[in-house]
Amino acid sequence: MSIGDKAKNVVQKTVGKAEEAVGRKTDDPELTAQGLKDQSMGEARQNVEKAKDQINHK
């Protein structure tokens, strides 16, 4: 996994956590859902990159 990919995934997860927190504080279910979605997407992309790394190292 490249450093750029790692950074993008971490940023997306962090932004998602912030969106979720703000959504909960402001009672905005759409923003909360978007935050959860961003976190899931960041985690999924990170898992794909880890799988690619494992395949390439064999």
CHARMM internal coordinates of N, CA and C (Angstrom, degrees):
IC EDIT
DIST 1 N 1 CA 1.4445
DIST 1 CA 1 C 1.5170
ANGL 1 N 1 CA 1 C 107.57
DIST 1 C 2 N 1.3044
ANGL 1 CA 1 C 2 N 115.09
DIHE 1 N 1 CA 1 C 2 N 130.61
DIST 2 N 2 CA 1.4588
ANGL 1 C 2 N 2 CA 118.25
DIHE 1 CA 1 C 2 N 2 CA -179.61
DIST 2 CA 2 C 1.5299
ANGL 2 N 2 CA 2 C 110.26
DIHE 1 C 2 N 2 CA 2 C -75.80
DIST 2 C 3 N 1.2873
ANGL 2 CA 2 C 3 N 115.14
DIHE 2 N 2 CA 2 C 3 N 159.59
DIST 3 N 3 CA 1.4600
ANGL 2 C 3 N 3 CA 120.43
DIHE 2 CA 2 C 3 N 3 CA 179.53
DIST 3 CA 3 C 1.5266
ANGL 3 N 3 CA 3 C 110.28
DIHE 2 C 3 N 3 CA 3 C -62.84
DIST 3 C 4 N 1.3297
ANGL 3 CA 3 C 4 N 116.57
DIHE 3 N 3 CA 3 C 4 N -37.13
DIST 4 N 4 CA 1.4629
ANGL 3 C 4 N 4 CA 120.59
DIHE 3 CA 3 C 4 N 4 CA 178.53
DIST 4 CA 4 C 1.5206
ANGL 4 N 4 CA 4 C 112.01
DIHE 3 C 4 N 4 CA 4 C -62.62
DIST 4 C 5 N 1.3326
ANGL 4 CA 4 C 5 N 116.39
DIHE 4 N 4 CA 4 C 5 N -41.63
DIST 5 N 5 CA 1.4595
ANGL 4 C 5 N 5 CA 120.49
DIHE 4 CA 4 C 5 N 5 CA 178.36
DIST 5 CA 5 C 1.5240
ANGL 5 N 5 CA 5 C 110.94
DIHE 4 C 5 N 5 CA 5 C -65.49
DIST 5 C 6 N 1.3359
ANGL 5 CA 5 C 6 N 115.54
DIHE 5 N 5 CA 5 C 6 N -42.75
DIST 6 N 6 CA 1.4675
ANGL 5 C 6 N 6 CA 119.61
DIHE 5 CA 5 C 6 N 6 CA 178.14
DIST 6 CA 6 C 1.5231
ANGL 6 N 6 CA 6 C 110.30
DIHE 5 C 6 N 6 CA 6 C -59.32
DIST 6 C 7 N 1.3194
ANGL 6 CA 6 C 7 N 115.91
DIHE 6 N 6 CA 6 C 7 N -44.44
DIST 7 N 7 CA 1.4675
ANGL 6 C 7 N 7 CA 120.41
DIHE 6 CA 6 C 7 N 7 CA -178.32
DIST 7 CA 7 C 1.5232
ANGL 7 N 7 CA 7 C 110.85
DIHE 6 C 7 N 7 CA 7 C -63.38
DIST 7 C 8 N 1.3271
ANGL 7 CA 7 C 8 N 117.24
DIHE 7 N 7 CA 7 C 8 N -43.78
DIST 8 N 8 CA 1.4659
ANGL 7 C 8 N 8 CA 120.65
DIHE 7 CA 7 C 8 N 8 CA 179.17
DIST 8 CA 8 C 1.5188
ANGL 8 N 8 CA 8 C 111.07
DIHE 7 C 8 N 8 CA 8 C -60.53
DIST 8 C 9 N 1.3291
ANGL 8 CA 8 C 9 N 116.04
DIHE 8 N 8 CA 8 C 9 N -43.29
DIST 9 N 9 CA 1.4577
ANGL 8 C 9 N 9 CA 119.84
DIHE 8 CA 8 C 9 N 9 CA -179.07
DIST 9 CA 9 C 1.5214
ANGL 9 N 9 CA 9 C 111.55
DIHE 8 C 9 N 9 CA 9 C -65.49
DIST 9 C 10 N 1.3178
ANGL 9 CA 9 C 10 N 116.85
DIHE 9 N 9 CA 9 C 10 N -42.60
DIST 10 N 10 CA 1.4584
ANGL 9 C 10 N 10 CA 121.02
DIHE 9 CA 9 C 10 N 10 CA 179.31
DIST 10 CA 10 C 1.5286
ANGL 10 N 10 CA 10 C 110.15
DIHE 9 C 10 N 10 CA 10 C -64.95
DIST 10 C 11 N 1.3229
ANGL 10 CA 10 C 11 N 116.21
DIHE 10 N 10 CA 10 C 11 N -42.25
DIST 11 N 11 CA 1.4703
ANGL 10 C 11 N 11 CA 119.92
DIHE 10 CA 10 C 11 N 11 CA 179.55
DIST 11 CA 11 C 1.5286
ANGL 11 N 11 CA 11 C 110.18
DIHE 10 C 11 N 11 CA 11 C -63.02
DIST 11 C 12 N 1.3295
ANGL 11 CA 11 C 12 N 116.44
DIHE 11 N 11 CA 11 C 12 N -44.58
DIST 12 N 12 CA 1.4641
ANGL 11 C 12 N 12 CA 118.80
DIHE 11 CA 11 C 12 N 12 CA -178.62
DIST 12 CA 12 C 1.5253
ANGL 12 N 12 CA 12 C 110.49
DIHE 11 C 12 N 12 CA 12 C -63.28
DIST 12 C 13 N 1.3195
ANGL 12 CA 12 C 13 N 117.53
DIHE 12 N 12 CA 12 C 13 N -41.32
DIST 13 N 13 CA 1.4577
ANGL 12 C 13 N 13 CA 120.10
DIHE 12 CA 12 C 13 N 13 CA 178.81
DIST 13 CA 13 C 1.5273
ANGL 13 N 13 CA 13 C 110.90
DIHE 12 C 13 N 13 CA 13 C -65.83
DIST 13 C 14 N 1.3182
ANGL 13 CA 13 C 14 N 116.97
DIHE 13 N 13 CA 13 C 14 N -40.32
DIST 14 N 14 CA 1.4615
ANGL 13 C 14 N 14 CA 121.04
DIHE 13 CA 13 C 14 N 14 CA -179.83
DIST 14 CA 14 C 1.5216
ANGL 14 N 14 CA 14 C 111.45
DIHE 13 C 14 N 14 CA 14 C -66.67
DIST 14 C 15 N 1.3155
ANGL 14 CA 14 C 15 N 116.29
DIHE 14 N 14 CA 14 C 15 N -43.96
DIST 15 N 15 CA 1.4661
ANGL 14 C 15 N 15 CA 120.74
DIHE 14 CA 14 C 15 N 15 CA 177.31
DIST 15 CA 15 C 1.5270
ANGL 15 N 15 CA 15 C 109.57
DIHE 14 C 15 N 15 CA 15 C -61.61
DIST 15 C 16 N 1.3140
ANGL 15 CA 15 C 16 N 115.85
DIHE 15 N 15 CA 15 C 16 N -41.01
DIST 16 N 16 CA 1.4587
ANGL 15 C 16 N 16 CA 120.25
DIHE 15 CA 15 C 16 N 16 CA 178.32
DIST 16 CA 16 C 1.5199
ANGL 16 N 16 CA 16 C 112.11
DIHE 15 C 16 N 16 CA 16 C -61.26
DIST 16 C 17 N 1.3175
ANGL 16 CA 16 C 17 N 116.63
DIHE 16 N 16 CA 16 C 17 N -41.59
DIST 17 N 17 CA 1.4675
ANGL 16 C 17 N 17 CA 120.17
DIHE 16 CA 16 C 17 N 17 CA 178.15
DIST 17 CA 17 C 1.5222
ANGL 17 N 17 CA 17 C 110.70
DIHE 16 C 17 N 17 CA 17 C -64.10
DIST 17 C 18 N 1.3245
ANGL 17 CA 17 C 18 N 116.27
DIHE 17 N 17 CA 17 C 18 N -40.56
DIST 18 N 18 CA 1.4687
ANGL 17 C 18 N 18 CA 120.14
DIHE 17 CA 17 C 18 N 18 CA 179.31
DIST 18 CA 18 C 1.5266
ANGL 18 N 18 CA 18 C 110.48
DIHE 17 C 18 N 18 CA 18 C -66.24
DIST 18 C 19 N 1.3325
ANGL 18 CA 18 C 19 N 116.64
DIHE 18 N 18 CA 18 C 19 N -44.46
DIST 19 N 19 CA 1.4693
ANGL 18 C 19 N 19 CA 120.04
DIHE 18 CA 18 C 19 N 19 CA 178.49
DIST 19 CA 19 C 1.5215
ANGL 19 N 19 CA 19 C 110.72
DIHE 18 C 19 N 19 CA 19 C -60.74
DIST 19 C 20 N 1.3085
ANGL 19 CA 19 C 20 N 116.05
DIHE 19 N 19 CA 19 C 20 N -43.21
DIST 20 N 20 CA 1.4660
ANGL 19 C 20 N 20 CA 119.65
DIHE 19 CA 19 C 20 N 20 CA 179.53
DIST 20 CA 20 C 1.5242
ANGL 20 N 20 CA 20 C 110.55
DIHE 19 C 20 N 20 CA 20 C -61.08
DIST 20 C 21 N 1.3336
ANGL 20 CA 20 C 21 N 116.66
DIHE 20 N 20 CA 20 C 21 N -45.88
DIST 21 N 21 CA 1.4641
ANGL 20 C 21 N 21 CA 120.87
DIHE 20 CA 20 C 21 N 21 CA -178.73
DIST 21 CA 21 C 1.5309
ANGL 21 N 21 CA 21 C 111.36
DIHE 20 C 21 N 21 CA 21 C -62.33
DIST 21 C 22 N 1.3263
ANGL 21 CA 21 C 22 N 116.37
DIHE 21 N 21 CA 21 C 22 N -45.57
DIST 22 N 22 CA 1.4648
ANGL 21 C 22 N 22 CA 120.46
DIHE 21 CA 21 C 22 N 22 CA 179.44
DIST 22 CA 22 C 1.5315
ANGL 22 N 22 CA 22 C 110.03
DIHE 21 C 22 N 22 CA 22 C -64.69
DIST 22 C 23 N 1.3200
ANGL 22 CA 22 C 23 N 116.35
DIHE 22 N 22 CA 22 C 23 N -41.34
DIST 23 N 23 CA 1.4551
ANGL 22 C 23 N 23 CA 120.52
DIHE 22 CA 22 C 23 N 23 CA 178.65
DIST 23 CA 23 C 1.5121
ANGL 23 N 23 CA 23 C 112.20
DIHE 22 C 23 N 23 CA 23 C -60.59
DIST 23 C 24 N 1.3217
ANGL 23 CA 23 C 24 N 116.56
DIHE 23 N 23 CA 23 C 24 N -40.52
DIST 24 N 24 CA 1.4701
ANGL 23 C 24 N 24 CA 120.23
DIHE 23 CA 23 C 24 N 24 CA 178.73
DIST 24 CA 24 C 1.5293
ANGL 24 N 24 CA 24 C 110.78
DIHE 23 C 24 N 24 CA 24 C -68.74
DIST 24 C 25 N 1.3290
ANGL 24 CA 24 C 25 N 116.43
DIHE 24 N 24 CA 24 C 25 N -42.16
DIST 25 N 25 CA 1.4783
ANGL 24 C 25 N 25 CA 120.30
DIHE 24 CA 24 C 25 N 25 CA -179.07
DIST 25 CA 25 C 1.5264
ANGL 25 N 25 CA 25 C 112.37
DIHE 24 C 25 N 25 CA 25 C -66.19
DIST 25 C 26 N 1.3257
ANGL 25 CA 25 C 26 N 116.41
DIHE 25 N 25 CA 25 C 26 N -35.38
DIST 26 N 26 CA 1.4657
ANGL 25 C 26 N 26 CA 120.13
DIHE 25 CA 25 C 26 N 26 CA -177.35
DIST 26 CA 26 C 1.5243
ANGL 26 N 26 CA 26 C 112.00
DIHE 25 C 26 N 26 CA 26 C -97.48
DIST 26 C 27 N 1.3285
ANGL 26 CA 26 C 27 N 116.15
DIHE 26 N 26 CA 26 C 27 N 5.98
DIST 27 N 27 CA 1.4656
ANGL 26 C 27 N 27 CA 122.11
DIHE 26 CA 26 C 27 N 27 CA 179.80
DIST 27 CA 27 C 1.5280
ANGL 27 N 27 CA 27 C 111.25
DIHE 26 C 27 N 27 CA 27 C 56.48
DIST 27 C 28 N 1.3435
ANGL 27 CA 27 C 28 N 114.79
DIHE 27 N 27 CA 27 C 28 N 46.22
DIST 28 N 28 CA 1.4609
ANGL 27 C 28 N 28 CA 122.25
DIHE 27 CA 27 C 28 N 28 CA -179.68
DIST 28 CA 28 C 1.5292
ANGL 28 N 28 CA 28 C 108.52
DIHE 27 C 28 N 28 CA 28 C -112.26
DIST 28 C 29 N 1.3397
ANGL 28 CA 28 C 29 N 117.28
DIHE 28 N 28 CA 28 C 29 N 97.36
DIST 29 N 29 CA 1.4675
ANGL 28 C 29 N 29 CA 119.50
DIHE 28 CA 28 C 29 N 29 CA -175.96
DIST 29 CA 29 C 1.5346
ANGL 29 N 29 CA 29 C 113.47
DIHE 28 C 29 N 29 CA 29 C -64.42
DIST 29 C 30 N 1.3277
ANGL 29 CA 29 C 30 N 117.80
DIHE 29 N 29 CA 29 C 30 N -30.25
DIST 30 N 30 CA 1.4688
ANGL 29 C 30 N 30 CA 119.90
DIHE 29 CA 29 C 30 N 30 CA 178.93
DIST 30 CA 30 C 1.5295
ANGL 30 N 30 CA 30 C 111.03
DIHE 29 C 30 N 30 CA 30 C -66.88
DIST 30 C 31 N 1.3263
ANGL 30 CA 30 C 31 N 116.71
DIHE 30 N 30 CA 30 C 31 N -43.26
DIST 31 N 31 CA 1.4651
ANGL 30 C 31 N 31 CA 120.40
DIHE 30 CA 30 C 31 N 31 CA 179.68
DIST 31 CA 31 C 1.5261
ANGL 31 N 31 CA 31 C 110.31
DIHE 30 C 31 N 31 CA 31 C -68.30
DIST 31 C 32 N 1.3234
ANGL 31 CA 31 C 32 N 116.76
DIHE 31 N 31 CA 31 C 32 N -38.48
DIST 32 N 32 CA 1.4609
ANGL 31 C 32 N 32 CA 120.50
DIHE 31 CA 31 C 32 N 32 CA 176.77
DIST 32 CA 32 C 1.5234
ANGL 32 N 32 CA 32 C 110.06
DIHE 31 C 32 N 32 CA 32 C -60.92
DIST 32 C 33 N 1.3255
ANGL 32 CA 32 C 33 N 116.61
DIHE 32 N 32 CA 32 C 33 N -45.93
DIST 33 N 33 CA 1.4640
ANGL 32 C 33 N 33 CA 121.30
DIHE 32 CA 32 C 33 N 33 CA 179.94
DIST 33 CA 33 C 1.5275
ANGL 33 N 33 CA 33 C 111.14
DIHE 32 C 33 N 33 CA 33 C -63.64
DIST 33 C 34 N 1.3270
ANGL 33 CA 33 C 34 N 116.81
DIHE 33 N 33 CA 33 C 34 N -41.32
DIST 34 N 34 CA 1.4634
ANGL 33 C 34 N 34 CA 120.67
DIHE 33 CA 33 C 34 N 34 CA 178.61
DIST 34 CA 34 C 1.5231
ANGL 34 N 34 CA 34 C 110.09
DIHE 33 C 34 N 34 CA 34 C -62.28
DIST 34 C 35 N 1.3154
ANGL 34 CA 34 C 35 N 116.79
DIHE 34 N 34 CA 34 C 35 N -40.93
DIST 35 N 35 CA 1.4588
ANGL 34 C 35 N 35 CA 120.50
DIHE 34 CA 34 C 35 N 35 CA 178.26
DIST 35 CA 35 C 1.5155
ANGL 35 N 35 CA 35 C 112.10
DIHE 34 C 35 N 35 CA 35 C -62.51
DIST 35 C 36 N 1.3203
ANGL 35 CA 35 C 36 N 116.45
DIHE 35 N 35 CA 35 C 36 N -43.41
DIST 36 N 36 CA 1.4608
ANGL 35 C 36 N 36 CA 120.63
DIHE 35 CA 35 C 36 N 36 CA 178.41
DIST 36 CA 36 C 1.5322
ANGL 36 N 36 CA 36 C 110.47
DIHE 35 C 36 N 36 CA 36 C -64.57
DIST 36 C 37 N 1.3216
ANGL 36 CA 36 C 37 N 116.19
DIHE 36 N 36 CA 36 C 37 N -39.23
DIST 37 N 37 CA 1.4692
ANGL 36 C 37 N 37 CA 121.23
DIHE 36 CA 36 C 37 N 37 CA 178.76
DIST 37 CA 37 C 1.5315
ANGL 37 N 37 CA 37 C 110.18
DIHE 36 C 37 N 37 CA 37 C -63.49
DIST 37 C 38 N 1.3264
ANGL 37 CA 37 C 38 N 116.75
DIHE 37 N 37 CA 37 C 38 N -45.60
DIST 38 N 38 CA 1.4656
ANGL 37 C 38 N 38 CA 120.26
DIHE 37 CA 37 C 38 N 38 CA -179.99
DIST 38 CA 38 C 1.5238
ANGL 38 N 38 CA 38 C 111.31
DIHE 37 C 38 N 38 CA 38 C -62.11
DIST 38 C 39 N 1.3207
ANGL 38 CA 38 C 39 N 116.21
DIHE 38 N 38 CA 38 C 39 N -40.70
DIST 39 N 39 CA 1.4639
ANGL 38 C 39 N 39 CA 119.47
DIHE 38 CA 38 C 39 N 39 CA 178.19
DIST 39 CA 39 C 1.5245
ANGL 39 N 39 CA 39 C 110.99
DIHE 38 C 39 N 39 CA 39 C -62.34
DIST 39 C 40 N 1.3203
ANGL 39 CA 39 C 40 N 116.33
DIHE 39 N 39 CA 39 C 40 N -44.39
DIST 40 N 40 CA 1.4647
ANGL 39 C 40 N 40 CA 120.84
DIHE 39 CA 39 C 40 N 40 CA -179.88
DIST 40 CA 40 C 1.5202
ANGL 40 N 40 CA 40 C 111.28
DIHE 39 C 40 N 40 CA 40 C -64.01
DIST 40 C 41 N 1.3273
ANGL 40 CA 40 C 41 N 116.66
DIHE 40 N 40 CA 40 C 41 N -42.64
DIST 41 N 41 CA 1.4597
ANGL 40 C 41 N 41 CA 120.49
DIHE 40 CA 40 C 41 N 41 CA -179.99
DIST 41 CA 41 C 1.5294
ANGL 41 N 41 CA 41 C 110.97
DIHE 40 C 41 N 41 CA 41 C -63.81
DIST 41 C 42 N 1.3237
ANGL 41 CA 41 C 42 N 116.67
DIHE 41 N 41 CA 41 C 42 N -43.00
DIST 42 N 42 CA 1.4610
ANGL 41 C 42 N 42 CA 120.51
DIHE 41 CA 41 C 42 N 42 CA 178.87
DIST 42 CA 42 C 1.5209
ANGL 42 N 42 CA 42 C 111.36
DIHE 41 C 42 N 42 CA 42 C -62.40
DIST 42 C 43 N 1.3236
ANGL 42 CA 42 C 43 N 116.00
DIHE 42 N 42 CA 42 C 43 N -42.23
DIST 43 N 43 CA 1.4612
ANGL 42 C 43 N 43 CA 120.98
DIHE 42 CA 42 C 43 N 43 CA 179.17
DIST 43 CA 43 C 1.5317
ANGL 43 N 43 CA 43 C 110.81
DIHE 42 C 43 N 43 CA 43 C -65.90
DIST 43 C 44 N 1.3254
ANGL 43 CA 43 C 44 N 116.44
DIHE 43 N 43 CA 43 C 44 N -42.89
DIST 44 N 44 CA 1.4665
ANGL 43 C 44 N 44 CA 120.44
DIHE 43 CA 43 C 44 N 44 CA -179.94
DIST 44 CA 44 C 1.5297
ANGL 44 N 44 CA 44 C 111.03
DIHE 43 C 44 N 44 CA 44 C -63.29
DIST 44 C 45 N 1.3300
ANGL 44 CA 44 C 45 N 116.59
DIHE 44 N 44 CA 44 C 45 N -44.31
DIST 45 N 45 CA 1.4682
ANGL 44 C 45 N 45 CA 119.20
DIHE 44 CA 44 C 45 N 45 CA 179.26
DIST 45 CA 45 C 1.5210
ANGL 45 N 45 CA 45 C 110.80
DIHE 44 C 45 N 45 CA 45 C -63.78
DIST 45 C 46 N 1.3204
ANGL 45 CA 45 C 46 N 116.08
DIHE 45 N 45 CA 45 C 46 N -37.20
DIST 46 N 46 CA 1.4503
ANGL 45 C 46 N 46 CA 120.31
DIHE 45 CA 45 C 46 N 46 CA 178.77
DIST 46 CA 46 C 1.5378
ANGL 46 N 46 CA 46 C 109.95
DIHE 45 C 46 N 46 CA 46 C -64.42
DIST 46 C 47 N 1.3243
ANGL 46 CA 46 C 47 N 116.91
DIHE 46 N 46 CA 46 C 47 N -40.41
DIST 47 N 47 CA 1.4663
ANGL 46 C 47 N 47 CA 120.40
DIHE 46 CA 46 C 47 N 47 CA 178.48
DIST 47 CA 47 C 1.5241
ANGL 47 N 47 CA 47 C 111.38
DIHE 46 C 47 N 47 CA 47 C -66.07
DIST 47 C 48 N 1.3173
ANGL 47 CA 47 C 48 N 117.72
DIHE 47 N 47 CA 47 C 48 N -37.81
DIST 48 N 48 CA 1.4654
ANGL 47 C 48 N 48 CA 121.22
DIHE 47 CA 47 C 48 N 48 CA 177.62
DIST 48 CA 48 C 1.5294
ANGL 48 N 48 CA 48 C 109.75
DIHE 47 C 48 N 48 CA 48 C -63.71
DIST 48 C 49 N 1.3027
ANGL 48 CA 48 C 49 N 116.63
DIHE 48 N 48 CA 48 C 49 N -44.41
DIST 49 N 49 CA 1.4649
ANGL 48 C 49 N 49 CA 120.26
DIHE 48 CA 48 C 49 N 49 CA 179.68
DIST 49 CA 49 C 1.5273
ANGL 49 N 49 CA 49 C 110.93
DIHE 48 C 49 N 49 CA 49 C -63.88
DIST 49 C 50 N 1.3285
ANGL 49 CA 49 C 50 N 117.42
DIHE 49 N 49 CA 49 C 50 N -39.00
DIST 50 N 50 CA 1.4677
ANGL 49 C 50 N 50 CA 120.52
DIHE 49 CA 49 C 50 N 50 CA 177.85
DIST 50 CA 50 C 1.5198
ANGL 50 N 50 CA 50 C 110.33
DIHE 49 C 50 N 50 CA 50 C -63.86
DIST 50 C 51 N 1.3327
ANGL 50 CA 50 C 51 N 117.37
DIHE 50 N 50 CA 50 C 51 N -40.59
DIST 51 N 51 CA 1.4633
ANGL 50 C 51 N 51 CA 121.15
DIHE 50 CA 50 C 51 N 51 CA 178.88
DIST 51 CA 51 C 1.5274
ANGL 51 N 51 CA 51 C 110.20
DIHE 50 C 51 N 51 CA 51 C -64.42
DIST 51 C 52 N 1.3214
ANGL 51 CA 51 C 52 N 116.89
DIHE 51 N 51 CA 51 C 52 N -41.44
DIST 52 N 52 CA 1.4688
ANGL 51 C 52 N 52 CA 120.26
DIHE 51 CA 51 C 52 N 52 CA 177.63
DIST 52 CA 52 C 1.5252
ANGL 52 N 52 CA 52 C 110.49
DIHE 51 C 52 N 52 CA 52 C -60.66
DIST 52 C 53 N 1.3405
ANGL 52 CA 52 C 53 N 116.08
DIHE 52 N 52 CA 52 C 53 N -42.68
DIST 53 N 53 CA 1.4569
ANGL 52 C 53 N 53 CA 120.08
DIHE 52 CA 52 C 53 N 53 CA 179.63
DIST 53 CA 53 C 1.5284
ANGL 53 N 53 CA 53 C 111.15
DIHE 52 C 53 N 53 CA 53 C -61.44
DIST 53 C 54 N 1.3278
ANGL 53 CA 53 C 54 N 116.76
DIHE 53 N 53 CA 53 C 54 N -40.99
DIST 54 N 54 CA 1.4578
ANGL 53 C 54 N 54 CA 120.03
DIHE 53 CA 53 C 54 N 54 CA -179.28
DIST 54 CA 54 C 1.5256
ANGL 54 N 54 CA 54 C 110.40
DIHE 53 C 54 N 54 CA 54 C -65.93
DIST 54 C 55 N 1.3212
ANGL 54 CA 54 C 55 N 116.90
DIHE 54 N 54 CA 54 C 55 N -39.83
DIST 55 N 55 CA 1.4599
ANGL 54 C 55 N 55 CA 120.72
DIHE 54 CA 54 C 55 N 55 CA 179.49
DIST 55 CA 55 C 1.5216
ANGL 55 N 55 CA 55 C 110.43
DIHE 54 C 55 N 55 CA 55 C -66.05
DIST 55 C 56 N 1.3185
ANGL 55 CA 55 C 56 N 116.76
DIHE 55 N 55 CA 55 C 56 N -42.22
DIST 56 N 56 CA 1.4729
ANGL 55 C 56 N 56 CA 121.00
DIHE 55 CA 55 C 56 N 56 CA -178.09
DIST 56 CA 56 C 1.5161
ANGL 56 N 56 CA 56 C 112.84
DIHE 55 C 56 N 56 CA 56 C -70.34
DIST 56 C 57 N 1.3152
ANGL 56 CA 56 C 57 N 117.96
DIHE 56 N 56 CA 56 C 57 N -22.94
DIST 57 N 57 CA 1.4634
ANGL 56 C 57 N 57 CA 120.78
DIHE 56 CA 56 C 57 N 57 CA -178.39
DIST 57 CA 57 C 1.5226
ANGL 57 N 57 CA 57 C 112.81
DIHE 56 C 57 N 57 CA 57 C -89.77
DIST 57 C 58 N 1.3124
ANGL 57 CA 57 C 58 N 117.54
DIHE 57 N 57 CA 57 C 58 N -0.04
DIST 58 N 58 CA 1.4718
ANGL 57 C 58 N 58 CA 120.03
DIHE 57 CA 57 C 58 N 58 CA 179.47
DIST 58 CA 58 C 1.4909
ANGL 58 N 58 CA 58 C 111.53
DIHE 57 C 58 N 58 CA 58 C -93.24
END
COOR INIT
IC SEED 1 N 1 CA 1 C
IC BUILD
